[in-house]
């Protein structure tokens, strides 16, 4: 199964998509909490890992929908650090599925280049098995020049771990703005829309720092059963609700700017520190890919 499906739209779906694009603002960044794979597997009396595999197939459809509707960035919550507490059988099954999918990605880089898709894995990837670290790093490096659609896969991720990753900050430099720039998502805008499936209405330690201005959309559908119409409903909900957050977003941007000015954020020392973060992260990928 490819990372981007060849989804075949019906004529009603095409009309609905064009209408939505013409009549309202399309979110730049959509985050998906892909919940319900195990419940789907139980309901279909299939193995848990098969449920997760069906979930990946649905992600491939979602990427196609996002590309075609005009979304520029997608973040998916694929594997929480908390998931390490599941049974060894399920965790190893998820790792095997990830191995299969990232190996497939490396085989189809030409297709990803054609669509301009860049893969970024956000999370503590050094917690993963060594062979999976190598695949993840290779996938990120092989697509790093693409810039049409950014796919951030949160793998071995929690917000608490993300926020506490950088420990070598000088006390006088620490500010909310600088901490934000140390996150895995420092080169991404905050999600405009967060879509969680399965009826759960919690965020499960997912991007807690980044979601203060996001529209949250919860659906009872299980992730492998999501359809194009569920996806369009989430975009419509965003178009309906975004205006209520516009003033808050502007105030947040102004506060961030003023905070940066009031501290040493724009100083040569701090900017050099941030450049070092980027360099260190890429060096890590090169080292993991070479192992």
RODRENDREN-666908 format. One line per field, with one value per residue (C-alpha): residue number from 1; residue in three letters; x, y, z. Coordinates in steps of 0.2 Angstrom, whole numbers. Layout:
! residues N
num: c(NUM	...)
residu: c(ALA	...)
c1: c(X	...)
c2: c(Y	...)
c3: c(Z	...)
This chain:
! residues 291
num: c(1	2	3	4	5	6	7	8	9	10	11	12	13	14	15	16	17	18	19	20	21	22	23	24	25	26	27	28	29	30	31	32	33	34	35	36	37	38	39	40	41	42	43	44	45	46	47	48	49	50	51	52	53	54	55	56	57	58	59	60	61	62	63	64	65	66	67	68	69	70	71	72	73	74	75	76	77	78	79	80	81	82	83	84	85	86	87	88	89	90	91	92	93	94	95	96	97	98	99	100	101	102	103	104	105	106	107	108	109	110	111	112	113	114	115	116	117	118	119	120	121	122	123	124	125	126	127	128	129	130	131	132	133	134	135	136	137	138	139	140	141	142	143	144	145	146	147	148	149	150	151	152	153	154	155	156	157	158	159	160	161	162	163	164	165	166	167	168	169	170	171	172	173	174	175	176	177	178	179	180	181	182	183	184	185	186	187	188	189	190	191	192	193	194	195	196	197	198	199	200	201	202	203	204	205	206	207	208	209	210	211	212	213	214	215	216	217	218	219	220	221	222	223	224	225	226	227	228	229	230	231	232	233	234	235	236	237	238	239	240	241	242	243	244	245	246	247	248	249	250	251	252	253	254	255	256	257	258	259	260	261	262	263	264	265	266	267	268	269	270	271	272	273	274	275	276	277	278	279	280	281	282	283	284	285	286	287	288	289	290	291)
residu: c(UNK	UNK	UNK	UNK	UNK	UNK	UNK	UNK	UNK	UNK	UNK	UNK	UNK	UNK	UNK	UNK	UNK	UNK	UNK	UNK	UNK	UNK	UNK	UNK	UNK	UNK	UNK	UNK	UNK	UNK	UNK	UNK	UNK	UNK	UNK	UNK	UNK	UNK	UNK	UNK	UNK	UNK	UNK	UNK	UNK	UNK	UNK	UNK	UNK	UNK	UNK	UNK	UNK	UNK	UNK	UNK	UNK	UNK	UNK	UNK	UNK	UNK	UNK	UNK	UNK	UNK	UNK	UNK	UNK	UNK	UNK	UNK	UNK	UNK	UNK	UNK	UNK	UNK	UNK	UNK	UNK	UNK	UNK	UNK	UNK	UNK	UNK	UNK	UNK	UNK	UNK	UNK	UNK	UNK	UNK	UNK	UNK	UNK	UNK	UNK	UNK	UNK	UNK	UNK	UNK	UNK	UNK	UNK	UNK	UNK	UNK	UNK	UNK	UNK	UNK	UNK	UNK	UNK	UNK	UNK	UNK	UNK	UNK	UNK	UNK	UNK	UNK	UNK	UNK	UNK	UNK	UNK	UNK	UNK	UNK	UNK	UNK	UNK	UNK	UNK	UNK	UNK	UNK	UNK	UNK	UNK	UNK	UNK	UNK	UNK	UNK	UNK	UNK	UNK	UNK	UNK	UNK	UNK	UNK	UNK	UNK	UNK	UNK	UNK	UNK	UNK	UNK	UNK	UNK	UNK	UNK	UNK	UNK	UNK	UNK	UNK	UNK	UNK	UNK	UNK	UNK	UNK	UNK	UNK	UNK	UNK	UNK	UNK	UNK	UNK	UNK	UNK	UNK	UNK	UNK	UNK	UNK	UNK	UNK	UNK	UNK	UNK	UNK	UNK	UNK	UNK	UNK	UNK	UNK	UNK	UNK	UNK	UNK	UNK	UNK	UNK	UNK	UNK	UNK	UNK	UNK	UNK	UNK	UNK	UNK	UNK	UNK	UNK	UNK	UNK	UNK	UNK	UNK	UNK	UNK	UNK	UNK	UNK	UNK	UNK	UNK	UNK	UNK	UNK	UNK	UNK	UNK	UNK	UNK	UNK	UNK	UNK	UNK	UNK	UNK	UNK	UNK	UNK	UNK	UNK	UNK	UNK	UNK	UNK	UNK	UNK	UNK	UNK	UNK	UNK	UNK	UNK	UNK	UNK	UNK	UNK	UNK	UNK	UNK	UNK	UNK	UNK	UNK	UNK	UNK	UNK	UNK	UNK	UNK	UNK	UNK)
c1: c(0	7	9	-3	-18	-25	-42	-56	-68	-86	-94	-103	-87	-78	-92	-92	-73	-74	-88	-79	-63	-73	-84	-72	-54	-45	-34	-15	-11	-22	-18	-26	-27	-30	-40	-50	-39	-40	-59	-61	-51	-62	-78	-72	-65	-48	-31	-26	-11	-23	-33	-18	-14	-31	-28	-12	-22	-35	-20	-15	-33	-32	-16	-23	-39	-27	-17	-32	-42	-26	-20	-1	4	-3	2	-3	-1	5	14	14	28	14	11	27	16	5	9	26	16	7	22	32	18	17	36	35	21	31	46	36	29	45	54	40	42	60	55	43	53	50	31	33	45	31	18	31	29	41	41	46	45	43	47	61	66	81	68	65	74	90	84	68	79	89	73	65	81	83	65	67	83	77	62	70	70	51	40	22	15	23	18	24	22	22	31	38	30	22	21	29	44	45	44	58	70	81	91	106	97	105	94	94	89	74	57	41	46	63	55	43	57	65	51	51	38	48	47	29	14	2	-12	-27	-38	-37	-47	-49	-59	-67	-78	-64	-64	-46	-29	-19	-3	-3	5	-2	9	4	-15	-20	-28	-33	-51	-55	-66	-71	-80	-88	-81	-67	-51	-51	-69	-67	-74	-71	-87	-81	-65	-76	-87	-71	-66	-83	-83	-66	-73	-88	-78	-62	-68	-71	-53	-46	-45	-37	-24	-19	-17	-6	5	7	11	24	32	32	39	53	57	57	70	86	77	84	101	115	119	101	99	116	109	93	104	114	98	94	111	112	95	101	118	108	98	114	122	106	104	122	122)
c2: c(0	17	32	42	32	33	38	38	52	51	66	71	71	81	94	95	97	111	120	119	126	140	145	145	145	129	125	125	112	98	86	68	58	41	32	17	4	-9	-7	-8	-25	-31	-26	-35	-50	-48	-47	-30	-28	-30	-16	-5	-9	-4	12	15	12	26	38	35	41	56	62	61	71	84	86	88	100	111	107	110	101	85	79	61	53	36	30	37	34	27	14	5	-1	-12	-30	-35	-44	-28	-16	-28	-29	-11	-9	-22	-13	3	-6	-12	5	15	2	5	24	22	12	25	41	46	46	56	68	70	75	86	77	79	66	72	60	70	61	53	41	35	25	14	-2	2	-5	6	21	19	17	33	43	38	42	59	63	56	68	83	94	92	107	104	94	91	75	75	57	58	42	38	55	64	82	80	72	85	100	92	87	102	104	115	132	147	153	171	165	155	162	155	160	151	135	135	136	121	109	96	107	123	124	121	133	127	115	125	109	94	79	64	49	35	46	51	69	71	75	61	71	76	93	101	116	119	118	134	141	125	121	104	91	75	61	45	35	23	28	14	18	37	42	57	64	64	73	86	88	92	105	113	113	122	135	138	140	148	166	164	161	175	189	176	171	189	192	177	182	199	193	181	195	206	193	189	208	209	195	191	180	189	190	182	170	164	162	153	141	138	135	122	113	111	105	93	85	83	76	63	58	56	45	34	32	27	14)
c3: c(0	-5	6	-5	-12	-29	-22	-35	-32	-37	-46	-30	-20	-33	-33	-14	-13	-26	-17	0	-8	-16	-2	13	20	19	34	31	44	50	64	65	81	72	86	85	75	89	92	73	73	87	78	62	72	64	72	81	69	54	62	62	44	39	48	38	22	28	31	13	8	20	12	-5	1	9	-6	-17	-6	-3	15	15	31	40	57	63	80	75	91	109	121	132	119	125	140	128	126	119	105	100	101	90	78	77	74	60	52	53	46	31	28	29	18	6	7	2	-13	-19	-16	-34	-31	-15	-25	-39	-26	-16	0	14	28	46	60	76	92	102	88	98	109	93	88	79	62	63	68	52	41	49	47	29	25	32	23	6	6	14	-2	-5	0	-7	8	24	33	52	59	78	83	100	105	119	123	140	132	118	130	141	127	127	143	139	139	149	163	157	139	144	138	131	113	115	122	107	95	103	100	86	77	77	58	57	60	74	68	62	64	75	70	82	78	89	100	112	117	124	117	125	127	109	104	120	118	100	100	110	94	85	80	88	79	87	77	83	68	70	61	48	44	40	23	12	19	37	31	22	38	48	35	36	55	54	41	53	69	64	64	83	85	73	87	99	86	82	100	102	87	94	112	104	95	110	121	108	108	127	128	119	107	92	99	89	103	104	85	84	97	87	71	81	86	67	63	78	73	55	61	71	56	45	59	61	42	41	55)
